[in-house]
Amino acid sequence: MANQYFGDVVTFDTTYKTNKYDMPFAPFTGLNHHCQSILFGCALLQDETEQTFVWLFETWLQAMWGKEPNSIITDQDLAMSAAIAKVFLRTRHRLCLWHIKKKFPEKLSHIYHKKSIFKRELKRCIHESSSVKKFEEAWKSLILTYGLERNEWLEGLYNIRESWVPVYNRNTFFAGMNTTQRSESINVFFDSFVNSRTTLKDFVVKFAKAVDSRYKKERKEDFDSRHKTPSLVIGSKIEHQAASIYTRTIFSKFQKELVSSNHFTKEKVEKNGAFYRYKVTGSFDPDDAFVVKLNLESKVCECDCQIFEFMGIVCRHMLLIFQVKNIFQIPSHYILQRWTKEANKKLKSVEYRSSFEDEHHMSRALQSIHVCQHVSQLSYLAEKSEDIYKMIISDLDHTLKKAFEMENELLEDKEDDEMDMHHKSGESADIVEVEDCSVIVPLNIKDPHVSQTKGRKKSTEKQGPSGRIKGGLEISLAHATTKRRSCQLCGGYGHNRCTCKQYNGKGSDYQDEENITEVNDNDIDDLA
């Protein structure tokens, strides 16, 4: 159900593997109407091959009733990209910008460093290019200026520029995201629930607790957005409207655009009947200029910055033109349901229902979800009036009583059969209570094999204190700053004063007055 509301954008990442079997933890993460990370599902993978990713995406798609995301963000993995191209046929796939940028210090170490001019110019080229044409010009200028024409890595990046450069992806809704940071935040969040000793059986229970805690935060923010009035800065009609429909987080983003619209000037470029074209320029930066087109009759507006297409929020340039043309309300086609206070209340028409209603046997999970959808709709309608509420409660009481009677009859008929099957199989299960639900965990679950995944070694030098895999640059810096311990008797390496052969094994008994030294922490470690 969460995927039906907010599954238009998904981030996917497999870098987290804090579990007993070194299995990559692969969460499907999205963004709810409060800009909180939301989990649509996850997998523990045995490997990271194209075949495994194809299986994973197809299985996840089946669980989501065939609803493909509009866009997905991943890291730069060839097997993952190939699988996405095969399974998500209508999904826009882009690469995580952060994963690409973190490779620049390693690949271009001779010119890319903390205070380099190249670093600043490259950042400006990637993030501040207002159009594809300007990016192309800035990139080519950098390549020529710094003599990078023969750099194969940069050439490869340029060839796939449409999959990672922000200006190429502004025309697609990504909820304002350029990276897989949401997946990373889910990884950090799970650190408080699982660790390197977590078994598969324990993981099922802890995963349920983790998901429940996320929904608690969402419900709290739902309550605050509906009952706490945000402070207004301008006090205009359009600001009042935005405060009444958007969640607090989204209203804050809209309010920032509204306030910033006062820092721009407009110039009419063209007028043709109800069609207008304006050039909107920043008061403090002449280069911050965009063209805004408006059809006054239909109130359809377009801006070259494409913030609305990318984030789903009306941009400052469009808001300025709305003000000029006396448009005091946000047109309905510029209000995305997913950003409103009621985003998770109204259920869309369920087109997939007939696909599983025709089956002879519906799974228990689908049965539960099907009922939850109807209950959610009833809950939304009950808020409308007291009469509707009374009618719903009366019918539900009757239905609930009848359902309990049917359950008792079924239990009496099946109790003996289930006991016989239980004794024959010799299997049992733990039923663990997690808040309002029960998680059934089979006791006979078997441990999987330890995974051998890409680029991950068993060496402890590549792992940080929390099990995080260190990069090559981080490891080399660690080696450069690590001092080797030497023997305090002879000054040699590879042994200590207790095992020093130069003094015939006397080691710690050596008491020459000129060589007596104070015992420090390193000596204690060596002796131990």
ABEGO torsion letter per residue (X at the ends): XAAAAAAABBBBBAABABBAAGBBBBBBBBBBAAGBBBBAEBBBBABBBAAAAAAAAAAAAAAAGGBBBABBBBBBBAAAAAAAAAABAABBBBBBAAAAAAAAAAAAAAABBAABAAAAAAAAAAAABABAAAAAAAAAAAAAAAGAAABAAAAAAAAAAAAABAAAAAABBAGGBABAAAAAAAAAAAAAABBAABBAAAAAAAAAAAAAAAAAAAAAAAAAAAABBBBBAAGBAAAAAAAAABBAAAAAAAAAAAAAAAABBBBBABBBEABBBBBBBBAABAABBBBBBBBAAAGBBBBAAGAAAAAGBBBAAAAAAAAAAGBABBBAAABBAAABAAAAABBBBBAAAAAAAABABBBAAAAAAAAAAAAAAAAAAAAABAAAAAAAAAAAAAAAAAAAAAAAAAAAAAAAAAAAAAAAAGBBBBBBBBEABBBBBBAABBBBBBBBBBGBBABAAABBAAGBBBBAAAAAAAAAABBBBBBAAAGBBGBBAAABAAAGGAEAABABAAABBBBBAAAAAAAX
